[in-house]
């Protein structure tokens, strides 16, 4: 019975590791194909959004919040680390895939709302959306 339990535990642990790797790959693809191009489009609309290199920054009335995607050179495979930077100098490493997904989704949601709001050309609405980040 103990051997069966141990075997089941090892199989589940292996599947969990594969799922986390897959989540990081999906997150990287989402960042490259959807989030960054959207940030570039919004940066053309307003000067409150900056997309340069692997950094997306949103300038709010309380400061700037940036999402950074950087290549991790300490591992032999192509893997990216994500960080959240604030204007106060805080650097939060997003090592948990669930938290990284939440942050990327929040940036994506805010940028999408800004792009939709820019069609009505309401600067106050755009600023309030950006401040909601």
GISULLIN-V461595 format. One line per field, one symbol per residue. phi: phi as a letter, one per 40 degrees, with the letter a starting at -180 (. if undefined). psi: psi as a letter, one per 20 degrees, with the letter a starting at -180 (. if undefined). burial: I if it has 9 or more other ideal C-beta (glycine too) atoms within 8 Angstrom, else O. A space follows every 10 residues. Layout:
BEGIN
phi=???
psi=???
burial=???
END
This chain:
BEGIN
phi=.ccccccccc cccccccccc cccccccccc cccbcccccc cccccbccbb bagbbbbbcb ccibbbbbbb ccccbcbcbb bbbbbbccgc bbcccccccc cccccccccc cccccccccc fbcccccccc ccc
psi=ghhggggggg ghhghggggg ghghgggggg gghggghghg ghhhgqjipp opckppqppr hiappqppoq poiiqiropq qpqpqriijp oopniphggg gggghggggg hghgghhihi lnhhgghhgh ii.
burial=OOOOOOOOOO OOOOOOOOOI OOIIOOIIOI IOOIIIOIII IIIOIIOIIO IOOOIIIIII OOOIIIIIII OOOOOOOOOI IIIIIIOOOO OOOIOOIOII IOIIOIIIOI IIIIIOIIOO OOOOIIIOII IOI
END
